[in-house]
Amino acid sequence: MLTKRQNLIEVMKGGNPDRFVKQYEAFALMMKTPISRLKPPVGGTIVNEWGVTLSWPEGQLGSFPVHDEEHIVIKDITKWRDYVKAPKLDYPDEAWATAIADANAVDRNDQYVTVFVAPGLFEHVHYLMSMEEALMAYYEEPEEMHALIDYLVDFELRLAKEFVKHLHPDAVFHHDDWGSQINSFISPAMFKEFFEPAYKKIYGYYKENGVELIIHHSDSYAANLVPSMIEMGIDIWQGVMNTNNIPELIKQYGEKITFMGGIHSGLVDFPTWTPEIVAEYVEKTCQENGKLYFIPSQTSGLPIDSFPGVYETINKEIDKMSAKMF
């Protein structure tokens, strides 16, 4: 029997896996680093390390920035340097002790030591200035937007340096939602101009420093951005929704990138979910997308669920499909 890591490699290279990869099983996520991003508790509000006010209302599945006039960080894109100050990254070595111990405890023949980065560049920009203002500024103030993105890239490169220095990761799991369920937020041409070069720098640095896998999360439609994903160095697109026509993507791009998702979290992870609903979607997803260049997974961006039991039930149903299809 192949290890989790070996099995993933076989899936990605179109080889001979002996079962489906079960969601995140091959990735040992390092979540206890001193530079993990701050999030509010349910029902709470915080100001994060970048000065962004984040609120998590009761009854909602996640937090989002507060963008009224009082709380928005960038009030004028032409003066963004006055508002945006990157947080410190120079933590003492002892602050890394827990994360280093977690990384050392991983059997790297079985799993990838995986660092976690969120939010990504696109999200970070609209966290600082709101989605509406950001989308207008790409057209109206492109030079300032390029400069702001360059500033965020510089921060991410310094962040990557700290991860590499202390944890020697095998993989990076990087979040950045690039679309709604039906389209990307910006056109492929605009994405290529603003974000492809930026991510090539970030992901290139990781690859140059021993990181084998780049896993990028965008639980959205982003089929029109797959050529850029490949150019940027992404190995696995996690969060791919079935609104993307995943079988066609696998057929067209499978030898260059692996797709992880297909099980729409909104359709299985909700208050009145049942094992039968999960089983139906897992079976459909596995049968439609096949054994190679595809990892069946919920589309949400961590190995957790919003309603207890969903994540493990998905894993159990993937095991059943492995027994049927391998």
MOURNOR-V213296 format. One record per residue. N is the residue number from 0. RES is the residue in one letter. OMEGA is omega in radians with two decimals (NA if undefined). Layout:
N,RES,OMEGA
N,RES,OMEGA
This chain:
0,M,3.14
1,L,3.00
2,T,3.13
3,K,-3.12
4,R,3.12
5,Q,-3.13
6,N,3.09
7,L,3.13
8,I,3.12
9,E,3.09
10,V,-3.05
11,M,-3.12
12,K,-3.13
13,G,-3.07
14,G,-3.05
15,N,3.05
16,P,3.13
17,D,3.10
18,R,3.00
19,F,2.92
20,V,-3.13
21,K,3.04
22,Q,-3.02
23,Y,-2.96
24,E,-3.09
25,A,-3.04
26,F,3.04
27,A,-3.03
28,L,3.12
29,M,-3.02
30,M,-3.05
31,K,3.09
32,T,-3.14
33,P,-3.09
34,I,3.01
35,S,-3.09
36,R,-3.12
37,L,3.06
38,K,3.13
39,P,2.99
40,P,3.08
41,V,-3.12
42,G,-3.06
43,G,3.11
44,T,3.07
45,I,2.91
46,V,-3.04
47,N,-3.01
48,E,3.07
49,W,-3.11
50,G,3.13
51,V,3.06
52,T,-3.11
53,L,-3.14
54,S,3.09
55,W,-3.12
56,P,3.04
57,E,3.10
58,G,3.10
59,Q,-3.04
60,L,3.14
61,G,-3.12
62,S,3.09
63,F,-3.12
64,P,3.04
65,V,-2.98
66,H,3.01
67,D,-3.03
68,E,-3.11
69,E,-2.95
70,H,-3.09
71,I,-3.05
72,V,-3.12
73,I,-3.11
74,K,3.12
75,D,-3.04
76,I,-3.14
77,T,3.12
78,K,-3.04
79,W,-3.13
80,R,3.11
81,D,-3.01
82,Y,-2.96
83,V,3.10
84,K,-3.13
85,A,3.10
86,P,-3.12
87,K,3.06
88,L,-3.04
89,D,3.09
90,Y,3.11
91,P,-3.09
92,D,-3.11
93,E,3.10
94,A,3.14
95,W,-2.98
96,A,-3.11
97,T,-3.13
98,A,3.12
99,I,3.10
100,A,3.10
101,D,-3.14
102,A,-3.13
103,N,-3.12
104,A,-3.09
105,V,2.98
106,D,-3.02
107,R,2.97
108,N,-3.09
109,D,-3.08
110,Q,3.04
111,Y,2.95
112,V,-2.91
113,T,3.08
114,V,-3.00
115,F,3.13
116,V,3.08
117,A,-0.11
118,P,3.08
119,G,-2.97
120,L,-3.11
121,F,3.13
122,E,-3.09
123,H,3.12
124,V,-3.09
125,H,2.95
126,Y,-3.07
127,L,-2.98
128,M,-3.12
129,S,-3.12
130,M,-3.08
131,E,-3.13
132,E,3.13
133,A,-3.10
134,L,3.09
135,M,-3.06
136,A,3.07
137,Y,3.11
138,Y,-2.95
139,E,-3.10
140,E,-3.06
141,P,-3.13
142,E,3.11
143,E,3.12
144,M,3.06
145,H,-3.13
146,A,3.11
147,L,3.13
148,I,3.09
149,D,3.12
150,Y,3.12
151,L,3.08
152,V,3.11
153,D,3.09
154,F,-3.12
155,E,3.09
156,L,3.08
157,R,3.05
158,L,3.13
159,A,3.12
160,K,3.12
161,E,3.10
162,F,-3.11
163,V,-3.11
164,K,-3.00
165,H,-2.97
166,L,-3.11
167,H,-3.03
168,P,3.03
169,D,-3.07
170,A,2.99
171,V,3.07
172,F,-2.96
173,H,3.14
174,H,2.93
175,D,-3.12
176,D,-3.01
177,W,-3.11
178,G,2.96
179,S,3.11
180,Q,-3.01
181,I,3.13
182,N,3.03
183,S,-3.11
184,F,3.07
185,I,-3.08
186,S,3.07
187,P,-3.14
188,A,3.12
189,M,3.09
190,F,-3.13
191,K,-3.13
192,E,-2.98
193,F,-2.94
194,F,-3.14
195,E,3.12
196,P,-3.12
197,A,-3.13
198,Y,3.06
199,K,3.09
200,K,-3.09
201,I,-3.09
202,Y,3.06
203,G,3.11
204,Y,3.13
205,Y,-3.10
206,K,3.13
207,E,-3.08
208,N,2.94
209,G,3.12
210,V,-3.06
211,E,-3.00
212,L,2.95
213,I,3.08
214,I,-3.11
215,H,3.12
216,H,2.91
217,S,-3.11
218,D,-2.93
219,S,2.81
220,Y,3.05
221,A,-3.12
222,A,-3.14
223,N,3.14
224,L,-3.09
225,V,3.08
226,P,3.08
227,S,3.10
228,M,-3.14
229,I,3.14
230,E,-3.12
231,M,3.09
232,G,3.13
233,I,3.11
234,D,-3.12
235,I,2.99
236,W,3.11
237,Q,3.11
238,G,-3.09
239,V,3.14
240,M,-3.13
241,N,2.99
242,T,-3.11
243,N,-2.99
244,N,-3.04
245,I,3.13
246,P,3.12
247,E,3.10
248,L,3.12
249,I,3.14
250,K,-3.05
251,Q,-2.97
252,Y,-2.96
253,G,-3.12
254,E,-3.09
255,K,-3.10
256,I,3.12
257,T,-3.06
258,F,-3.08
259,M,-3.12
260,G,3.11
261,G,3.12
262,I,-3.03
263,H,-3.08
264,S,-3.14
265,G,-3.12
266,L,-3.14
267,V,-3.03
268,D,-3.10
269,F,-2.94
270,P,-3.05
271,T,3.13
272,W,3.05
273,T,3.07
274,P,-3.13
275,E,3.10
276,I,3.13
277,V,-3.12
278,A,-3.13
279,E,-3.09
280,Y,3.11
281,V,3.14
282,E,-3.14
283,K,-3.10
284,T,-3.13
285,C,-3.11
286,Q,-3.10
287,E,-2.95
288,N,2.98
289,G,-2.93
290,K,-2.98
291,L,3.13
292,Y,-3.11
293,F,3.08
294,I,3.10
295,P,-3.06
296,S,2.92
297,Q,-3.07
298,T,-3.13
299,S,-2.84
300,G,3.00
301,L,3.12
302,P,-3.13
303,I,3.03
304,D,3.08
305,S,-3.13
306,F,-2.93
307,P,3.06
308,G,-3.05
309,V,-3.05
310,Y,-3.13
311,E,3.09
312,T,3.05
313,I,3.13
314,N,3.13
315,K,3.14
316,E,3.04
317,I,3.06
318,D,3.14
319,K,3.14
320,M,3.06
321,S,3.13
322,A,-3.13
323,K,-2.92
324,M,3.14
325,F,NA
